[in-house]
Amino acid sequence: MRECRSSVGRWAAAYLLVVVALGGCGFGDDSTAAETAVNTVQMPLRSLYSRSFAGLDVENDRLVVYRRPDAALDTFVRERVPEVDVEFRDAPYSLDELEPLAARVTGDWHYWSTRQINLKLVTPRADGTGVTVVAAAGDLDAARAEFRQRYGDEPLILSPPAHSGIAPAGFTTR
């Protein structure tokens, strides 16, 4: 359990570094009310409602909150950002379920490198559908089979790295 808390703490610290590096989620002076609302509710949702909260998104001028159904979370968001159009969408998994899985895969970074699968990014998906694993591998289908063998039916989504050469700010690559 101590290792799990430590890993989750590292994820939280990495997230905080990303937010700081991006200047509070990177929304500039021309940001919409929904984009500004992300800065208001994201950290409290992560800390107070991690059992139900999965993530946030902004679609046009609407804040989209992905969560397992939780009336208290919904009320919290509405009270914090009453001026924002908010849509609540059900998520199959919460951060409490996805972050330990992401930490487990991250903990296996060396294992995967010995199998010629180079992990580039491991992060819970904002919509709560699973953990995105960006991995460079000669045969991505074979890598997916190996992931299924090691992790079973865990909600892992393996993707190849983008070829743009642009990496998300603040995410650790090895």
Disulfide bonds with the S-S distance in Angstrom:
none
